[in-house]
Amino acid sequence: MLSYCSLEYLIVFLPAVMIVYQVLPQKVRRYFLLAAGYAFFWYISGFLFLWNIAVAVCVWLTGLRLGALLRKRDALLTDAERSRKKAIRTDCERKMRLWVILSAAVCFGILLTLKYGAFFTENMNTVLRLVHAGKQLRIPHFLVPIGISFYTLEAMSYVFDVQKEKIRADRNFFRVALFLNFFPLLMEGPVSRYGEVAPQLWNAPRITLYGLQRGGFRILYGVMKKVLVADRVNMTVDLLYLDFAKYDGGMIFLAAVLFTVQEYMEFSGTMDIVIGTGECLGITLPENFRQPFFSTTISEFWTRWHISLGGWLRDYIFYPLSMCGPMKKLTKKCRKRLGNHYGPLVTSSIALFAVWLFNGLWHGVGWSFIFFGMYHFALIVTGNLLQPLVTGFCEKHHLNRRNPAYRAFQIIRTFLLVAIGEMFFRALSLKWGLQMFVQMFRQASVKSFADGTFLKLEMDIADYVAVAAVIIFVLIISILKEKGCDVRTRLMEHNMLVRSLTAVLLIGCIVLFGAYGTGYVPVNPIYANF
């Protein structure tokens, strides 16, 4: 696969694109970016890129229709009597809603059919067997385009934003297509918004030396995280999750922690490469991570991890659902009976359930992913319910919640809860995830660490030291950023010699200490399958 960490991308594809892009005139560069996106998509998914074009056509036409309805509404409102204006707006909203539903049915229909068709059919067959129907449905098998879940969300955000009049419908199909097919965003996001990214892409700015250097440092940082950590622990993670029954609870715990570290280093590292690629081309892409492991609660964690997905779920599922008419009435009733804190929690929990069900399904095909979503839903709702009790307890016992020790406890607790959730996320099935969870506590032991078993899991002392060194380095960078000090910005303030030496040092570390070659199996892009 042509991943963003592969030599084909970093040494061949990206430099070639940047060279051609730079020599072309501006009006041609935008179309070249579109062609480069389709070439990249074709290379990784073949003719499945046609599904991307189909979605682009669907939302472009929907946008045009919504724009026409809004212009007609405005024209009618200009000459309408006051008594007629509400009816005109209501009629326009009703018609727009129908077009949005149609567009969602097409875009999400493609996603559900290609990605979830076999899963839904298998579960339907299970139900048919339980009721002794005597008939089984044929299980479909489809080839799924890389990144279909990402560009589907981006496409629907365009439609929703046109409906809400946050942006104007774009009459230029190529601008819409470029937004949905910009090659750095295709595989793992971030889930971008049309109003933020599309104008930049169409403007197609020239590459500058500053942007090239700044973006290059971001790319090297991402490659370091992926190659030195995610790839190095990959075989150990695979072994532990495949043969977990052979090991004690200590090794199950190690599996949960190692995969959590691996997923963060792979996904955030890929985001570094993606955002760095954008910076090299003069395009600012949205951030997707903000030091998530400094979170003190699960709710805070999801405002720092996969930020673009969380923003999409908040704006297009949680807010519309929690602010609709029936939910407002329910909130009012619950507030009277349960008070100002617990009353609104009823309706917000209903909206959160929809959010986390969608989140779990979006992440993957299988009951383990649905459980993953419900796990985080339960943790967040429990935290909301216990908040007044915790606050009261701390006030009663004069506990300072800003105390560094208390904050450290919260951060460690949140990390452990996240790691358990990631264990279900990575397990080969929900059944295996539950067995691993039970075994982790039932056979709790540190014997495997004492007798050296953990050194026989495809990693030796040198591997653990290398992983720990990079984690400490990333932790230091994260702490500085949390305190408002961006290391890259400070680095760019130094002269060319310092910047060049830093780049050589990073490249040297990747070449000398990276996990690649015979004996290593690099981890595939974890989120590319979503």
Secondary structure, 3 states (H helix, E strand, C coil): CCCCCCHHHHHHHHHHHHHHHHHCCHHHHHHHHHHHHHHHHHHHHHHHHHHHHHHHHHHHHHHHHHHHHHHHHHHHHHHCCHHHHHHHHHHHHHHHHHHHHHHHHHHHHHHHHHHHHHHHHHHHHHHHHHCCCCCCCCCCCCCCCCCHHHHHHHHHHHHHHHHCCCCCCCCCHHHHHHHHHCHHHCCCCCCCCHHHHHHHHHHCCCCCHHHHHHHHHHHHHHHHHHHHHHCCCHHHHHHHHHCHHHCCHHHHHHHHHHHHHHHHHHHHHHHHHHHHHHHHCCCCCCCCECCHHHCCCHHHHHHHECHHHHHHHHHHHHHHHHCCHHHHHHHHHHHHHHHHHHHHHHHHHHHHHHHHHHHHHHHCCCHHHHHHHHHHHHHHHHHHHHHHHHHHHHHHCCCCCCCHHHHHHHHHHHHHHHHHHHHHHHCCCHHHHHHHHHHHHHCCCCHHHHCCHHHHCCCCHHHHHHHHHHHHHHHHHHHHHHCCCCHHHHHHCCCHHHHHHHHHHHHHHHHHHCCCCCCCCCCCCHHHHC
